[in-house]
Amino acid sequence: MGTPTDSTGRSLTDYPRPSVAVDVAVLTIDEVLKVLVVERPDGTFALPGTFLHPGERLAEAAERALRDKAGLTGVDFHQLAMLDDPERDDRGWVLSMAHGAAVPVAEIPAEANLVPTTETSDLAFDHAEIVDLAVADLRRRYSAEVDPGNFLGEQFTVLDLRLLYETVYARSYPKDTFRRHLLHGLEPTGELHREGTGRPAEIYRRRGTPLPSSTAAFLLQ
């Protein structure tokens, strides 16, 4: 049996093939919303990434890139988009599957390079575009449930939550309106946080239920 061909008589190996890469935008909160970058041999910076190996799945390559380039393991990441501009990489024809992740800053290696997501224009290739995609994705996820990136840990006050959301969305929210919208996704622990001489603040945990569409509209307006 001969090599299978298509309607033009060409086999699969007759077609030019691009290289396939994976790149991961790891977002965190360190006073502001930041992204983890790594230094390349030429002194420029880029997102942790790597080329897909034969027989390897995209998720396996992303795990390898995070482990080998950023010292991160056990990260919950997901696909954002396939970037296919033929000119995106000056080394040749390279497709990249962009991934996004949210990691609390305490879980990121102390020696890691973190830059504000608003200051990524000098990143190599089209990695600034990947960061923009990751930020937009993070904001969509934060409008659908309470702190899905677990930046605050298991318990927090409404003030903690509002400050977090103001950092994620780079804007301020009226405290009473914010509380009313986000309470849908919160469950009281029955404990209070006392600081100074002010009124103790109630401590909450995530309820694990989706936020209503009205909350998303409020956060994204």
ABEGO torsion letter per residue (X at the ends): XBBBBBAAGBBAAABBBBBBBBBBBBBBBBGBBBBBBBBBAAGBBBBBBBBBBBGBBAAAAAAAAAAAAAGBBGBBBBBABBBABAAABAAEBBBBBBBBBBBBAAABBAABBBBBAABAAABBEAAAAAAAAAAAAAAAAAAABBGAAGAAEABBBAAAAAAAAAAAAGBBBBAAAAAAAAAAABBBAGBBBBBEABBBBBBBBBAGBBBBAAAAAAAAX
